[in-house]
Amino acid sequence: MDNHSRPRPHPLVAMIPVVVLIGLLVVVIMLFGSDALSGGSQIALLLGLAVCVTISMVFYHVPWNAFEQQMTKTMGGIAVTLLILLSVGMLAGSWMISGVVPTLIYYGVQILSPRFFLVSACVICSLVSLLSGSSWTTVATLGVALLGVGHALGISDAWTAGAIISGSYFGDKMSPLSDTTILASSTTRVDIFDHIRYMTHTTVMAMTVALVIFLIAGLGHNSDSALHVEQYTHGLEKTFNISLWTLIVPLLTGVLIARKVPSLIVLFASSLMAGIVALMLQPSILCQIAGDASLSFPGALTKGLAITFFGATSVETGYAALNDLVSTGGMAGMLNTIWLIICAMCFGAVMVASGMIQSITMVIIKAVKSRFGLVSSTVVTGVLLNLTTGDQFISIVLTADMFRDVYDKMGFEPRLLSRTTEDAATVTSVLVPWNTCGMTQATVLGVPTLVYLPYCFFNLLCPLMTMTVAAIGWRIKRNNHEELPDEAK
């Protein structure tokens, strides 16, 4: 019996694994706090998976091979994602030790005003992400540097992370180079540029409000940053060879991005370039990282560089806060993230194979009676799938597949579905601690997901904005391009 002919679990039954998972995650967070993602959350996901499989096999006679096939299919689709995560760890370590990030921080704290820093960081990340089409690359490069600048200026890491993520996901969402933008438009069969133009009606408004909030918050910043700036610049200058030559790395990285080189290749190549710069400009730091006096100078450099790529590094700057800032985890630092992603993806796979996800979403779809209800249901489904499947790509595809016929039957344009899918599934993925995006950005920035979540104003506003526009009916048309009448609200 295949998935289509097999009876689906009742929606209340389908909610059991989700409720169990949420309950376990609450307990894990209470017990482990900020260390919840170092093992506790993974166990919670596996227990939720076990509950789903047990119910399905015992009461609905779903064969084990159905779960195996879906997990194999799901995991096969994220092989490149896992390699990207390892490359992000490699890049974070190499950009720091080579002096790229310290140089950006050194000049950034002297150029950027504390009062306008949040709005500046958001705009900078927006532009870079728009040009690169990758929020992950933007956060892993400029985001890390801007977090250091904000720290030196006395601005809360949570606020800074919120500005970085808001800008990065805005640019990613509006870029024709973005994989999520391409995926959302292609799965809903909408021309990518029509999709992007239609998103401006909700996305630009959400970003405008977010920028106003960051501007007001920055203008209210009263901390005396002069001491912080002096300590950071002195510590960086004393420890690293601060040189504008290090900026060749981000410059060449930008060239690769402009030539539309795949993200994995860009990250890996940029890491190697930073490694070369580290050998040339930071040899003493590499020898310090190697920590083996018996090695020859070339041997110490080689070992130090290797550790920079794959392992944890710490550099003594004379200031405790700065020491924490310039410490890195390398590829090994991403292993908890990868572990969490594997567990989350497996949980999502068994929920799909069991038919439980479909059962829950069908209840939502059946409740749709109006334009506002349709868009709101799409938003709820996208967020729910981010919570249960742990991956934005799966959320985008499943949301589009589930609602495509519904939008068509109700006479709405496919681009309304493509826009709503992105406004829900793409931007909220980074707000879920066990989602690939949430865990990755928390690891790269060193700020827990639940800490930066309240300050990701763009990501929080987008779903609300798309529902507001649906309620008003602004620029929403029928398939025949007629403006929608009020009674369809």
N, C-alpha and C positions, 0 to 999 in steps of 0.2 A: 504494500500500500504506500503510495507516494505522499508527499506533503499536501498535494491539492485534494486528494480523495480522503485523506485521513481526517476525522473529526477534530476540530480545534477545541482546546480547553475553554471552559466558561471564563469570561473576563475576570470574575472574582478569583477563580483558581489561578489564572494567569498572573494575577497581581501578587500572589503569595511569594514567589522568589524575589520580586522587587521589594516588597515590604520587609522580608527577611534581610535582604542586602542592606537596605537603608538602616534598619535597626542595628545590624552588626557594625556598620560604619560609624554610627553614633557612639556605640560602646567603644570602638577602637579609638576614635578621636578623644573621648573622655579619658581613656586609659593612657594613650601614648602621646597625645597632643601633637606637636609639630613633627614627631617621629612616626606618625600614623602611616605615612607612605613608604616606610622602610621595611614593611613586612606585614603589619597588621591589616592594612586595607587589602593586600593581595589575598590573605587568608579569608577575609570577608567575602571577596569576590568568588573564590573557589567554593566556599560553603554555599553561597547563593546559587552557583552553578550546580552543585550537588543536589540541592533542593529541587531545582528545575528538572534535572535529569531523572531524579527518583520519581517525582510526580508523573512525568511523561511516560516513563517506562512501565511503571506499576499500574497506573490508572488509564493510560491512553495507548499503551502498547506501541510506543515509538521505539523502533529498533536502535540499538547503540550505533550501528553503522551510519544512521542518519545524522547523528551528532558528530561522528568522526568526519564525515564528508563535509559538513558545514564548517567545522573548525579548520579542516585542511584548506578549504576554499578561502575562508576568512584570513587565516594566517599567511597564506600564500600571497595575498594581496597587500600585506604590509611589510614584506621583506625589504623593499627599498626604504620604507619609513624607518625601520630599525637601523639600517645603514646610515641614514641621514642623522639619526639621533647620535650614533657613535661619532660621526663626523662633526656634529655640533659640539660634543665634548672635546674633541681633538682641537677644534678651532678656538674654543673658549680658552683652553690652556695655552695654546701657541700665541694667540693674540695678546694675552696678558703678559707672558714671560718675555716675548719678543720686544715689548715696550709699546706696542700699538695702542692698547687700551690705556696704559698709564700716560702716554703722550696726549691722547684725546682728553683724558681727565685733566691733565696738567693745564692745557690751554683752555679747556671748556670752563673750568671754574673761574678763570680770569675774564672770560668773554661774556658768559651768560649771566644775566641778572637773576637773583633769587626770586624776585617778584614776577618775572615773566618766564621763569624756567619751565614750569609745568606745561604751559601752552606752547612754548618753543619746542619742548621735547616731543609733544604730541604731533605738532606740524612736521618736524624733521622726520619722525618715524613714518608719518603718512606718506611723505614724498618718496622716501627711500623704498618703502614697501610697494608703493604704486609703480615705481620704475622696475623693481625687481620681481614683483608678483609673489613675494614670499614673506609672510609675517615671521616665520621661524628664523629665516636668515637675518632679517632686520633686528629681531630681538637678540639673537645670539651675537651680533656684531655691535651695532650702534647702541642697542638697548643696554647691553652690559656697561658700555662706557658712560652712557647717560645716567645710569643708576649710580655709578661712582661719582659723577658730577653732582647729582642731587644730594648724595650723602655728604659730600664735602660742603655743600651750601646749607646744610642743616635741614633739608627737606625730608619728610618721612619717606621711607622706602616704599610703603604701601601706595602713597600718592604718586610717587615717581613711576612705579610699576604700572599703576592704572593708566597714567598718561602714555607710557610706552606701548602698552598693549592696545589701548584705544586707537592710537595712531597707526600702529602696525596692522591691525585688523581692518581698519578703514581702507588703507592703501591696498592691502591684499584683496579685499572684497571688490574694489573698483578697478582692479588691474586686469587687462585682457590676457596677461601672462600667468595669472593665478590659476593653480590647478583646481581649486574649489569653484572659482568663477566659471571655468571651462566645464567642469563636471555638472554644475547646477544648470547651465544653459543647455548642454548637450542632452542630459537626461530628460529635460522637459521639452526638447526639440525647439529651442528658441535661439535665434541668431545671437551670438555673444555680445555684439555691440548694441543690439536692441535690449538685451538683458541688462547691460551696464547702464544704458540711458534710462531705463525704467527704474532701476534701483536708486537713481539720484533723487527721486521724489521722496524717498524715506531715509536713505543713507545720509544725504547731505544735511537734512534737517537734524538728524540724530547727532551728527558730528558737530554741527553748529552749536547745539545746546551743550554738548560735552566741552567744547572749547571755551564757551562762556563760563562754565563751572570751573574749569582749570584756571582761567584768567582771574576770576573772583578769588579763588582759593590762593593763588599766587600773590595777588595784591594784598591779601590779609596776612601774608607771611612776615612775622616780626622778629624772627630769630636773627641774632647777630652772627653772620656767617664769616666775618673777617678772620676770626681765630681758626675756624675750621679750614678755611681756604689756605691760610698760612701754613698750618700743620701739614695739610695734604700736599701742597706744592713742595714744601721743604722735604717731606718724607719721600716723595716720588723722585725728586731731583737727586737726593742723596743715594737712593737705592738703584734706580734705573738710569740708563743712558737715554735721557729724554732728547729725542731728535726728530725733526720733521721728516727725515729719511724713512722713519718707520711708517709714515703715511703712504708710502708707495704701495704697501700691501692693500689697504682699503681702496686705493685708486685702481690698482690692477683688478681687484675683486669687482669693482664697479664696471670695469671694461668687460669682464666675463659675463656679468649680469646683463649688460646692454646688448651683448651679442647672443643673448638667449641661451646660454649654456645651461644644461640641466643643474638643478640645485645641488645634487649630490656631488657632481664634479666641481662646482664652484666652491663648495665648502671644503672639499678635500684639497683642491689646488691652493686655496687661500691659506689653509693650515700649513702646507708645505712651504709656501712663500714666507709665512711668518716664522717658520722654523729656520729658514736660511737667514732671515734678518736677526733672529735670536743668536745664531752662531757668530754673526758679524758684530753685533752691537751689545749683546748681553752675555759674553762668555763667563764672567765672574758669577753671575746668577745661575747659569747652567751648571757650573762646577759646584756651587753651593747645593743645588738640588741633587746632584749626583751623590754627594756626601760620602765619597770614598777616596781617602787620601792616597791609597795605594795605586790608584789609576794614573796613567800618563795624562797629560793635558788633553790630547785628542780623545782619549778614552773617556775622560770625565765629561767632555763636551757631548760626546755621542750618547753616553748614559743619561746625562741631564736632559738632553733633547727628547730621548725616548720616553723618559718619565713624564716630561711635559705633555707629550701626546697622549699617553695612556693612563697616567696615574695622578694622584693628588700631589699638589705642590704648595709650599708655603715659603714666603720670603719675609725676612725681618726688615721692617722699615723704621722701627723706633716708635711707632704709634699703633696701639692695639687695634683700633677701629680700621686703620689702613691695612694692617696685616690681614684682617678678615676679608677686606675688600679684594686684595690682590691674590688671595689664595684660590686655587682652582682644583677641579676634580678630574679633569681629562676625560677620556673615554670611560674609565672605571666609574666616574661620577654619574654616568648615565645609566648604569646597570639597574638601579632601583626603578628608574623610569621604564626601562624596557621590560623588566619583570612585571611591573604594574600593568603595562599595556598588553602584554601577552595574556595575563589573567582577565583583564577587562574585555579583550577581544573574544576570548573563549566563552565568557559569560554571555556576551552578546550573540555569539554564534549558536549556543544551545537554546537561547530564547527564541531565535529565528527558526531553528530546526524543529523546535517543539510546537511552533505555531502560536506561542503565547504573545509575542510582540504583535502579530497580526490580529489576534483576538482583542487585545486592548485597543489598538488603533481603530478597529472596525466599530467599536462602541462610540468612539469619538466621531468617526465619519457619519454614522447613522444619525447622530444628534444635529447634524448640519441642516439648518433651515433657511439661512440667509447669507448674504455676502460677508457680513461681519463674522457670522458663525463659521463660515468656511475658512476664512483667513485665520481666525483665532484657533480653529481646530488644527490647521496646518502648523501654526506656531507651537502649540502644545505638543503636537506629535514630534516635531523637530527637536524640541527641548527634551522630551521624554526619551527619544532615541539616543540623544547624547548622553543621558543619564544611564541608559541600560546597555547600549552597545559599546560605549567607550571610544567611539571614533567618529569624527565629523564626516568622513567620506561615506561610511555606511549610512549615517543619518541622512545625508543629502540624497543618496540613491533611493533608500527606502521611502522617505517622505515623498519624493517625486513619483515613485511607482505607485504608491498607495492612493495618491490624490489626483493623478493625471485624468482618469476617467470621470471623477467627480466634478472637476473643474470643467471638463468638456460637456458633460450632461447639463450643468447649470449655466452653460453659455459664456464662461469667462475665458479670457485670453490666456494662452499658456504662459505668457511672460508674467502674469500675476502670480502663478504658481512658482515660477523660477525665482522671482524676487522674494516672495514670502519664504521659500525654502532657505535662501541665503540669509535673510533677516533673522531666521530662527536657528537653523542648524549650524551655519558657519560661525557666527559670532558668539554663540553661547557655549561652544565646545571648550573654549579656554577657561570657562567659569566652573567647570566640573573637575574636581581634584583627580579623579581616576580616568579622565578622558586623556587621549594622547596629547591633545593641545594643552590642557590644564596642567598635566604633570610635567610636560616638557618645559613650558615657560616658567613654572615654579622652580624647577631644577636649575635652569639656565640663569635666572635672575636671583635665585636664592631667597625668594619671597614666597611663602606658602600661598596656595591658590585662594584659600578662604580669607587670607589677609588682604590680598590685593583686589579680591572680587568686588567689594563695595565701591571701589574707586575706578572701575572699568566702565565709566559712564556711557561711552559709545556702545559697548557690548550690551549693557543693560537697557539702553534706550531703544535700540534697533527693533526688537520684537514689539515693544510698546508703540513705537512710531508706525510700524506697518499695520497694527491693529487699529490705531487711530485714523490712519488714512483710509482704511477699509470702512470704518464706521461713517466717515464723512463721504466717502465715494469719490474722492478727488482723483481725477485722471484714470479711473477704472472703467474700462469699456467692455462691451460684449464682443463676441467673436466677429460680429458684423460691424464693429467699430462705433456702435451707437453708445451714447452715454447711458450709464445704468440708471434706471428709474428709481425713485426713492423707495417704492414698495419692496424692492429686492434687498433692502438693507438688512 
